[in-house]
Amino acid sequence: MSQAVTEPRTIGQQETNVNLVNTSYPGRPGPEELVPSRYAVRVGEIDVLVVSDGVLPLPTKMLGHNADATARATWLNDMFLPPDAFDWSLNVVLVRSGGQTILVDAGLGLDPDLNLPRAGQLVKRLEAAGIDLTSVTDVVLTHMHMDHIGGLLVDGVKDRLRADLRIHVAAAEVEFWESPDFTHAVMPPGFPDALRSAAKRFAEEYRSHLRLFDEEYEVAPGVVVRRTGGHTPGHSVVRLASGGDRLTFAGDAVFAVGFDHPDWHNGFEHDPEEAARVRVRLLTELAATGEQLVATHLPFPSVGRVAVDGDHFRWVPVFWDY
């Protein structure tokens, strides 16, 4: 694991020390739930909790809009998936390291104009896991698409967060959303306006909490965020390393179809060619290291490893640990 090479640039409030004496332990049983919504992983001395924010129904064409329609239909059929639309998982990660509690991405929140009632479950599911929002010391954003920042925009959430909360995001990402270019993206109607609106509102409400980095920054011991670009200009991944164990949260760099067809373009990618190059580099690296992978839109709990299979990759999900 490489060390951080830049210091964050502070906007507004200064860095302060935090006290986590009364912080709840991630994964503690809570009120009864109808579906599995959290999965705990240990990475050396680092505690990791994958939390489901729900599911997002999207057209299957979004998985590979540059792919031949027949090839795309064949892949969906081989995977026993419906031909027209299916549910994308929305996964968020909570990390505890060195006395810090770090939320990596914040889910969709609530956008009534898009009618997505089965998403935006993060706050409720954190509460079910016994996690108080006041225990979160840091937020890391892989990027500023609304399904990664929306949970912070839900009414009442900001009031429950710490006054000294630090939100780490790549400087290139914040700059991009000042005047976003969707020229190469292929999104369903309504999504471009919703993305612009959410990013603008987020920047306005949380500007004083932002801690910008250029390429790489160590948020907590063994927790490093690194900009990859591609999906969005400031898209980043989070690498965890402790005691010889490693795990990468890949955000939107990897989708389910990306193992078999890493060259297929996702409709939300702002630079599809670069996103494909990032995907191949990342999957190649993960296959070589054997470390665990979690990604936003892989089926919950989204914990597994990557293997090389001929001229493409293979997803190897973990056996559930009860």
Contacts in CASP RR format, 6 or more apart in sequence:
PFRMAT RR
TARGET T0000
AUTHOR 0000-0000-0000
METHOD contacts of the structure
MODEL  1
MSQAVTEPRTIGQQETNVNLVNTSYPGRPGPEELVPSRYAVRVGEIDVLV
VSDGVLPLPTKMLGHNADATARATWLNDMFLPPDAFDWSLNVVLVRSGGQ
TILVDAGLGLDPDLNLPRAGQLVKRLEAAGIDLTSVTDVVLTHMHMDHIG
GLLVDGVKDRLRADLRIHVAAAEVEFWESPDFTHAVMPPGFPDALRSAAK
RFAEEYRSHLRLFDEEYEVAPGVVVRRTGGHTPGHSVVRLASGGDRLTFA
GDAVFAVGFDHPDWHNGFEHDPEEAARVRVRLLTELAATGEQLVATHLPF
PSVGRVAVDGDHFRWVPVFWDY
1 222 0 8 1.000
1 224 0 8 1.000
1 239 0 8 1.000
1 241 0 8 1.000
1 246 0 8 1.000
2 216 0 8 1.000
2 224 0 8 1.000
3 218 0 8 1.000
3 224 0 8 1.000
4 216 0 8 1.000
4 217 0 8 1.000
4 218 0 8 1.000
4 224 0 8 1.000
5 215 0 8 1.000
5 216 0 8 1.000
6 213 0 8 1.000
6 214 0 8 1.000
6 215 0 8 1.000
6 216 0 8 1.000
6 217 0 8 1.000
7 213 0 8 1.000
7 217 0 8 1.000
8 166 0 8 1.000
8 168 0 8 1.000
8 211 0 8 1.000
8 212 0 8 1.000
8 213 0 8 1.000
8 217 0 8 1.000
9 171 0 8 1.000
9 211 0 8 1.000
9 212 0 8 1.000
9 213 0 8 1.000
10 211 0 8 1.000
11 207 0 8 1.000
11 208 0 8 1.000
11 209 0 8 1.000
11 210 0 8 1.000
11 211 0 8 1.000
11 212 0 8 1.000
12 207 0 8 1.000
12 208 0 8 1.000
13 163 0 8 1.000
13 164 0 8 1.000
13 208 0 8 1.000
13 209 0 8 1.000
15 166 0 8 1.000
16 164 0 8 1.000
18 99 0 8 1.000
18 100 0 8 1.000
18 137 0 8 1.000
18 162 0 8 1.000
18 164 0 8 1.000
20 99 0 8 1.000
20 100 0 8 1.000
20 101 0 8 1.000
20 135 0 8 1.000
20 137 0 8 1.000
22 135 0 8 1.000
23 96 0 8 1.000
23 101 0 8 1.000
23 132 0 8 1.000
23 135 0 8 1.000
24 129 0 8 1.000
24 130 0 8 1.000
24 131 0 8 1.000
24 132 0 8 1.000
24 135 0 8 1.000
25 47 0 8 1.000
26 40 0 8 1.000
26 47 0 8 1.000
26 49 0 8 1.000
26 94 0 8 1.000
26 96 0 8 1.000
26 101 0 8 1.000
26 129 0 8 1.000
26 130 0 8 1.000
26 131 0 8 1.000
27 38 0 8 1.000
27 40 0 8 1.000
27 49 0 8 1.000
27 129 0 8 1.000
27 130 0 8 1.000
27 131 0 8 1.000
28 129 0 8 1.000
28 130 0 8 1.000
30 128 0 8 1.000
30 129 0 8 1.000
30 130 0 8 1.000
31 127 0 8 1.000
31 128 0 8 1.000
33 125 0 8 1.000
33 128 0 8 1.000
35 52 0 8 1.000
36 52 0 8 1.000
36 300 0 8 1.000
36 301 0 8 1.000
37 51 0 8 1.000
37 52 0 8 1.000
37 54 0 8 1.000
37 121 0 8 1.000
37 125 0 8 1.000
37 128 0 8 1.000
37 300 0 8 1.000
38 49 0 8 1.000
38 50 0 8 1.000
38 51 0 8 1.000
38 52 0 8 1.000
38 125 0 8 1.000
38 128 0 8 1.000
38 129 0 8 1.000
38 301 0 8 1.000
39 49 0 8 1.000
39 50 0 8 1.000
39 300 0 8 1.000
39 301 0 8 1.000
39 303 0 8 1.000
39 320 0 8 1.000
40 47 0 8 1.000
40 48 0 8 1.000
40 49 0 8 1.000
40 50 0 8 1.000
41 48 0 8 1.000
41 49 0 8 1.000
41 50 0 8 1.000
41 247 0 8 1.000
41 292 0 8 1.000
41 294 0 8 1.000
41 303 0 8 1.000
42 48 0 8 1.000
42 245 0 8 1.000
43 240 0 8 1.000
43 241 0 8 1.000
43 242 0 8 1.000
43 245 0 8 1.000
43 246 0 8 1.000
43 247 0 8 1.000
43 292 0 8 1.000
44 242 0 8 1.000
44 243 0 8 1.000
44 244 0 8 1.000
44 245 0 8 1.000
45 97 0 8 1.000
45 242 0 8 1.000
45 243 0 8 1.000
46 95 0 8 1.000
46 96 0 8 1.000
46 97 0 8 1.000
46 222 0 8 1.000
46 223 0 8 1.000
46 240 0 8 1.000
46 242 0 8 1.000
46 245 0 8 1.000
47 95 0 8 1.000
47 96 0 8 1.000
47 97 0 8 1.000
48 93 0 8 1.000
48 94 0 8 1.000
48 95 0 8 1.000
48 240 0 8 1.000
48 247 0 8 1.000
48 294 0 8 1.000
49 93 0 8 1.000
49 94 0 8 1.000
49 95 0 8 1.000
49 129 0 8 1.000
49 131 0 8 1.000
50 91 0 8 1.000
50 92 0 8 1.000
50 93 0 8 1.000
50 294 0 8 1.000
50 300 0 8 1.000
50 301 0 8 1.000
50 302 0 8 1.000
50 303 0 8 1.000
51 91 0 8 1.000
51 92 0 8 1.000
51 93 0 8 1.000
51 94 0 8 1.000
51 122 0 8 1.000
51 125 0 8 1.000
51 126 0 8 1.000
51 129 0 8 1.000
52 89 0 8 1.000
52 90 0 8 1.000
52 91 0 8 1.000
52 92 0 8 1.000
52 121 0 8 1.000
52 125 0 8 1.000
52 300 0 8 1.000
52 301 0 8 1.000
53 90 0 8 1.000
53 91 0 8 1.000
53 92 0 8 1.000
53 107 0 8 1.000
53 108 0 8 1.000
53 109 0 8 1.000
53 119 0 8 1.000
53 120 0 8 1.000
53 121 0 8 1.000
53 122 0 8 1.000
53 125 0 8 1.000
53 147 0 8 1.000
54 89 0 8 1.000
54 90 0 8 1.000
54 118 0 8 1.000
54 119 0 8 1.000
54 120 0 8 1.000
54 121 0 8 1.000
54 300 0 8 1.000
55 87 0 8 1.000
55 88 0 8 1.000
55 89 0 8 1.000
55 90 0 8 1.000
55 118 0 8 1.000
55 119 0 8 1.000
56 87 0 8 1.000
56 88 0 8 1.000
56 90 0 8 1.000
56 108 0 8 1.000
56 116 0 8 1.000
56 118 0 8 1.000
56 119 0 8 1.000
56 147 0 8 1.000
57 85 0 8 1.000
57 86 0 8 1.000
57 87 0 8 1.000
57 88 0 8 1.000
57 116 0 8 1.000
57 118 0 8 1.000
58 85 0 8 1.000
58 86 0 8 1.000
58 88 0 8 1.000
58 188 0 8 1.000
59 84 0 8 1.000
59 85 0 8 1.000
59 188 0 8 1.000
60 72 0 8 1.000
60 76 0 8 1.000
60 81 0 8 1.000
60 82 0 8 1.000
60 83 0 8 1.000
60 84 0 8 1.000
60 85 0 8 1.000
60 86 0 8 1.000
61 72 0 8 1.000
61 186 0 8 1.000
62 186 0 8 1.000
62 187 0 8 1.000
62 188 0 8 1.000
62 266 0 8 1.000
62 267 0 8 1.000
62 268 0 8 1.000
63 72 0 8 1.000
63 255 0 8 1.000
63 256 0 8 1.000
63 257 0 8 1.000
63 264 0 8 1.000
63 266 0 8 1.000
64 72 0 8 1.000
64 257 0 8 1.000
64 261 0 8 1.000
64 264 0 8 1.000
64 265 0 8 1.000
64 266 0 8 1.000
64 267 0 8 1.000
65 186 0 8 1.000
65 265 0 8 1.000
65 266 0 8 1.000
65 267 0 8 1.000
66 264 0 8 1.000
66 265 0 8 1.000
66 272 0 8 1.000
67 261 0 8 1.000
67 264 0 8 1.000
67 265 0 8 1.000
71 261 0 8 1.000
72 264 0 8 1.000
73 83 0 8 1.000
75 257 0 8 1.000
75 260 0 8 1.000
75 261 0 8 1.000
76 82 0 8 1.000
76 83 0 8 1.000
77 83 0 8 1.000
79 256 0 8 1.000
87 118 0 8 1.000
88 297 0 8 1.000
89 296 0 8 1.000
89 297 0 8 1.000
89 298 0 8 1.000
89 299 0 8 1.000
89 300 0 8 1.000
89 302 0 8 1.000
90 107 0 8 1.000
90 108 0 8 1.000
90 119 0 8 1.000
90 120 0 8 1.000
90 147 0 8 1.000
90 296 0 8 1.000
90 297 0 8 1.000
91 294 0 8 1.000
91 295 0 8 1.000
91 296 0 8 1.000
91 297 0 8 1.000
91 298 0 8 1.000
91 300 0 8 1.000
91 301 0 8 1.000
91 302 0 8 1.000
92 103 0 8 1.000
92 104 0 8 1.000
92 105 0 8 1.000
92 106 0 8 1.000
92 107 0 8 1.000
92 122 0 8 1.000
92 296 0 8 1.000
93 103 0 8 1.000
93 104 0 8 1.000
93 105 0 8 1.000
93 238 0 8 1.000
93 249 0 8 1.000
93 294 0 8 1.000
94 101 0 8 1.000
94 102 0 8 1.000
94 103 0 8 1.000
94 104 0 8 1.000
94 126 0 8 1.000
94 131 0 8 1.000
94 136 0 8 1.000
95 101 0 8 1.000
95 102 0 8 1.000
95 103 0 8 1.000
95 104 0 8 1.000
95 220 0 8 1.000
95 223 0 8 1.000
95 238 0 8 1.000
95 240 0 8 1.000
96 102 0 8 1.000
97 220 0 8 1.000
97 221 0 8 1.000
97 222 0 8 1.000
97 223 0 8 1.000
97 240 0 8 1.000
97 242 0 8 1.000
98 220 0 8 1.000
98 221 0 8 1.000
99 137 0 8 1.000
99 220 0 8 1.000
100 137 0 8 1.000
100 138 0 8 1.000
100 219 0 8 1.000
100 220 0 8 1.000
100 223 0 8 1.000
101 131 0 8 1.000
101 135 0 8 1.000
101 136 0 8 1.000
101 137 0 8 1.000
101 138 0 8 1.000
102 136 0 8 1.000
102 137 0 8 1.000
102 138 0 8 1.000
102 139 0 8 1.000
102 140 0 8 1.000
102 219 0 8 1.000
102 220 0 8 1.000
102 223 0 8 1.000
103 136 0 8 1.000
103 138 0 8 1.000
103 139 0 8 1.000
103 140 0 8 1.000
104 139 0 8 1.000
104 140 0 8 1.000
104 142 0 8 1.000
104 238 0 8 1.000
104 249 0 8 1.000
105 140 0 8 1.000
105 141 0 8 1.000
105 142 0 8 1.000
105 148 0 8 1.000
105 149 0 8 1.000
105 251 0 8 1.000
105 296 0 8 1.000
106 122 0 8 1.000
106 139 0 8 1.000
106 141 0 8 1.000
106 148 0 8 1.000
106 149 0 8 1.000
106 150 0 8 1.000
106 151 0 8 1.000
106 152 0 8 1.000
107 119 0 8 1.000
107 120 0 8 1.000
107 122 0 8 1.000
107 147 0 8 1.000
107 148 0 8 1.000
107 149 0 8 1.000
107 150 0 8 1.000
107 151 0 8 1.000
108 116 0 8 1.000
108 119 0 8 1.000
108 120 0 8 1.000
108 146 0 8 1.000
108 147 0 8 1.000
108 150 0 8 1.000
108 151 0 8 1.000
109 119 0 8 1.000
109 120 0 8 1.000
109 122 0 8 1.000
109 146 0 8 1.000
109 150 0 8 1.000
109 151 0 8 1.000
109 153 0 8 1.000
109 154 0 8 1.000
110 120 0 8 1.000
110 150 0 8 1.000
110 151 0 8 1.000
110 154 0 8 1.000
111 146 0 8 1.000
111 150 0 8 1.000
111 194 0 8 1.000
111 198 0 8 1.000
113 190 0 8 1.000
113 194 0 8 1.000
114 190 0 8 1.000
114 191 0 8 1.000
114 194 0 8 1.000
119 147 0 8 1.000
120 150 0 8 1.000
120 151 0 8 1.000
120 154 0 8 1.000
122 151 0 8 1.000
123 133 0 8 1.000
123 151 0 8 1.000
123 154 0 8 1.000
123 157 0 8 1.000
126 133 0 8 1.000
133 157 0 8 1.000
133 160 0 8 1.000
133 161 0 8 1.000
134 160 0 8 1.000
134 161 0 8 1.000
134 162 0 8 1.000
136 161 0 8 1.000
136 162 0 8 1.000
136 165 0 8 1.000
137 162 0 8 1.000
137 164 0 8 1.000
137 165 0 8 1.000
137 166 0 8 1.000
138 165 0 8 1.000
138 166 0 8 1.000
138 167 0 8 1.000
138 168 0 8 1.000
138 219 0 8 1.000
138 220 0 8 1.000
139 152 0 8 1.000
139 165 0 8 1.000
139 166 0 8 1.000
139 167 0 8 1.000
139 168 0 8 1.000
140 167 0 8 1.000
140 168 0 8 1.000
140 169 0 8 1.000
140 219 0 8 1.000
140 223 0 8 1.000
140 225 0 8 1.000
140 236 0 8 1.000
140 238 0 8 1.000
141 148 0 8 1.000
141 149 0 8 1.000
141 167 0 8 1.000
141 168 0 8 1.000
141 169 0 8 1.000
141 173 0 8 1.000
141 236 0 8 1.000
142 148 0 8 1.000
142 235 0 8 1.000
142 236 0 8 1.000
142 237 0 8 1.000
142 238 0 8 1.000
142 249 0 8 1.000
142 251 0 8 1.000
142 252 0 8 1.000
142 296 0 8 1.000
143 169 0 8 1.000
143 170 0 8 1.000
143 173 0 8 1.000
143 231 0 8 1.000
143 232 0 8 1.000
143 234 0 8 1.000
143 235 0 8 1.000
143 236 0 8 1.000
143 251 0 8 1.000
143 252 0 8 1.000
144 169 0 8 1.000
144 173 0 8 1.000
144 174 0 8 1.000
144 176 0 8 1.000
144 177 0 8 1.000
144 198 0 8 1.000
144 199 0 8 1.000
144 202 0 8 1.000
144 232 0 8 1.000
145 195 0 8 1.000
145 198 0 8 1.000
145 199 0 8 1.000
145 232 0 8 1.000
145 252 0 8 1.000
145 268 0 8 1.000
146 194 0 8 1.000
146 195 0 8 1.000
146 198 0 8 1.000
146 199 0 8 1.000
147 296 0 8 1.000
148 251 0 8 1.000
148 252 0 8 1.000
148 296 0 8 1.000
149 198 0 8 1.000
149 199 0 8 1.000
149 202 0 8 1.000
150 198 0 8 1.000
150 202 0 8 1.000
151 157 0 8 1.000
152 158 0 8 1.000
152 161 0 8 1.000
152 202 0 8 1.000
152 205 0 8 1.000
152 206 0 8 1.000
153 198 0 8 1.000
153 201 0 8 1.000
153 202 0 8 1.000
153 205 0 8 1.000
158 205 0 8 1.000
158 206 0 8 1.000
165 209 0 8 1.000
166 209 0 8 1.000
166 211 0 8 1.000
167 206 0 8 1.000
167 209 0 8 1.000
167 210 0 8 1.000
167 211 0 8 1.000
168 211 0 8 1.000
168 212 0 8 1.000
168 213 0 8 1.000
168 217 0 8 1.000
168 219 0 8 1.000
168 225 0 8 1.000
169 210 0 8 1.000
169 211 0 8 1.000
169 212 0 8 1.000
169 213 0 8 1.000
169 234 0 8 1.000
169 236 0 8 1.000
170 212 0 8 1.000
170 213 0 8 1.000
170 214 0 8 1.000
170 225 0 8 1.000
170 227 0 8 1.000
170 233 0 8 1.000
170 234 0 8 1.000
170 235 0 8 1.000
170 236 0 8 1.000
171 212 0 8 1.000
171 213 0 8 1.000
171 214 0 8 1.000
172 214 0 8 1.000
172 227 0 8 1.000
172 229 0 8 1.000
172 233 0 8 1.000
172 234 0 8 1.000
173 232 0 8 1.000
173 233 0 8 1.000
173 234 0 8 1.000
173 235 0 8 1.000
173 236 0 8 1.000
174 203 0 8 1.000
174 210 0 8 1.000
174 212 0 8 1.000
175 233 0 8 1.000
176 232 0 8 1.000
176 233 0 8 1.000
176 234 0 8 1.000
176 270 0 8 1.000
177 196 0 8 1.000
177 199 0 8 1.000
177 200 0 8 1.000
177 203 0 8 1.000
178 203 0 8 1.000
180 195 0 8 1.000
180 196 0 8 1.000
180 199 0 8 1.000
180 270 0 8 1.000
181 270 0 8 1.000
182 192 0 8 1.000
182 270 0 8 1.000
184 269 0 8 1.000
184 270 0 8 1.000
184 271 0 8 1.000
184 272 0 8 1.000
185 192 0 8 1.000
185 267 0 8 1.000
185 268 0 8 1.000
185 269 0 8 1.000
185 270 0 8 1.000
186 265 0 8 1.000
186 267 0 8 1.000
187 195 0 8 1.000
187 267 0 8 1.000
187 268 0 8 1.000
191 268 0 8 1.000
213 225 0 8 1.000
213 227 0 8 1.000
214 227 0 8 1.000
215 226 0 8 1.000
215 227 0 8 1.000
216 224 0 8 1.000
216 225 0 8 1.000
216 226 0 8 1.000
216 227 0 8 1.000
217 224 0 8 1.000
217 225 0 8 1.000
218 224 0 8 1.000
219 225 0 8 1.000
219 238 0 8 1.000
221 242 0 8 1.000
222 240 0 8 1.000
222 241 0 8 1.000
222 242 0 8 1.000
223 238 0 8 1.000
223 239 0 8 1.000
223 240 0 8 1.000
224 238 0 8 1.000
224 239 0 8 1.000
224 240 0 8 1.000
224 241 0 8 1.000
225 236 0 8 1.000
225 237 0 8 1.000
225 238 0 8 1.000
225 239 0 8 1.000
226 236 0 8 1.000
226 237 0 8 1.000
226 238 0 8 1.000
226 239 0 8 1.000
227 234 0 8 1.000
227 235 0 8 1.000
227 236 0 8 1.000
228 234 0 8 1.000
228 235 0 8 1.000
228 236 0 8 1.000
228 237 0 8 1.000
228 253 0 8 1.000
228 278 0 8 1.000
228 282 0 8 1.000
229 235 0 8 1.000
229 236 0 8 1.000
229 271 0 8 1.000
229 274 0 8 1.000
229 275 0 8 1.000
229 278 0 8 1.000
230 253 0 8 1.000
230 269 0 8 1.000
230 270 0 8 1.000
230 271 0 8 1.000
230 274 0 8 1.000
230 275 0 8 1.000
230 277 0 8 1.000
230 278 0 8 1.000
231 251 0 8 1.000
231 252 0 8 1.000
231 253 0 8 1.000
231 266 0 8 1.000
231 268 0 8 1.000
231 269 0 8 1.000
231 270 0 8 1.000
231 271 0 8 1.000
231 275 0 8 1.000
231 278 0 8 1.000
232 270 0 8 1.000
233 270 0 8 1.000
233 271 0 8 1.000
235 251 0 8 1.000
235 252 0 8 1.000
235 253 0 8 1.000
235 278 0 8 1.000
237 248 0 8 1.000
237 249 0 8 1.000
237 250 0 8 1.000
237 251 0 8 1.000
237 253 0 8 1.000
237 282 0 8 1.000
238 248 0 8 1.000
238 249 0 8 1.000
239 246 0 8 1.000
239 247 0 8 1.000
239 248 0 8 1.000
240 246 0 8 1.000
240 247 0 8 1.000
240 248 0 8 1.000
240 249 0 8 1.000
245 291 0 8 1.000
246 289 0 8 1.000
246 290 0 8 1.000
246 291 0 8 1.000
246 292 0 8 1.000
247 291 0 8 1.000
247 292 0 8 1.000
247 293 0 8 1.000
247 294 0 8 1.000
248 282 0 8 1.000
248 286 0 8 1.000
248 291 0 8 1.000
248 292 0 8 1.000
248 293 0 8 1.000
248 294 0 8 1.000
249 294 0 8 1.000
249 295 0 8 1.000
250 282 0 8 1.000
250 293 0 8 1.000
250 294 0 8 1.000
250 295 0 8 1.000
250 296 0 8 1.000
251 295 0 8 1.000
251 296 0 8 1.000
252 266 0 8 1.000
252 268 0 8 1.000
252 295 0 8 1.000
252 296 0 8 1.000
252 297 0 8 1.000
253 275 0 8 1.000
253 278 0 8 1.000
253 279 0 8 1.000
253 282 0 8 1.000
253 295 0 8 1.000
254 279 0 8 1.000
254 282 0 8 1.000
254 283 0 8 1.000
254 293 0 8 1.000
254 295 0 8 1.000
254 298 0 8 1.000
255 266 0 8 1.000
255 295 0 8 1.000
255 297 0 8 1.000
255 298 0 8 1.000
256 297 0 8 1.000
256 298 0 8 1.000
256 299 0 8 1.000
256 315 0 8 1.000
257 264 0 8 1.000
258 264 0 8 1.000
258 279 0 8 1.000
258 283 0 8 1.000
258 313 0 8 1.000
259 283 0 8 1.000
259 306 0 8 1.000
259 312 0 8 1.000
259 313 0 8 1.000
259 314 0 8 1.000
259 315 0 8 1.000
260 312 0 8 1.000
260 313 0 8 1.000
261 312 0 8 1.000
262 276 0 8 1.000
262 279 0 8 1.000
262 280 0 8 1.000
262 283 0 8 1.000
262 312 0 8 1.000
262 313 0 8 1.000
263 276 0 8 1.000
263 280 0 8 1.000
264 276 0 8 1.000
265 272 0 8 1.000
265 275 0 8 1.000
265 276 0 8 1.000
266 272 0 8 1.000
266 275 0 8 1.000
269 275 0 8 1.000
283 306 0 8 1.000
283 313 0 8 1.000
284 308 0 8 1.000
286 293 0 8 1.000
286 305 0 8 1.000
286 306 0 8 1.000
287 305 0 8 1.000
287 306 0 8 1.000
287 307 0 8 1.000
287 308 0 8 1.000
287 313 0 8 1.000
290 305 0 8 1.000
290 306 0 8 1.000
291 305 0 8 1.000
292 303 0 8 1.000
292 304 0 8 1.000
292 305 0 8 1.000
292 318 0 8 1.000
293 302 0 8 1.000
293 303 0 8 1.000
293 304 0 8 1.000
293 305 0 8 1.000
293 306 0 8 1.000
294 301 0 8 1.000
294 302 0 8 1.000
294 303 0 8 1.000
294 304 0 8 1.000
295 302 0 8 1.000
296 302 0 8 1.000
298 315 0 8 1.000
299 317 0 8 1.000
301 320 0 8 1.000
303 317 0 8 1.000
303 318 0 8 1.000
304 315 0 8 1.000
304 316 0 8 1.000
304 317 0 8 1.000
304 318 0 8 1.000
305 316 0 8 1.000
305 318 0 8 1.000
306 313 0 8 1.000
306 314 0 8 1.000
306 315 0 8 1.000
306 316 0 8 1.000
307 313 0 8 1.000
307 314 0 8 1.000
307 316 0 8 1.000
308 314 0 8 1.000
END
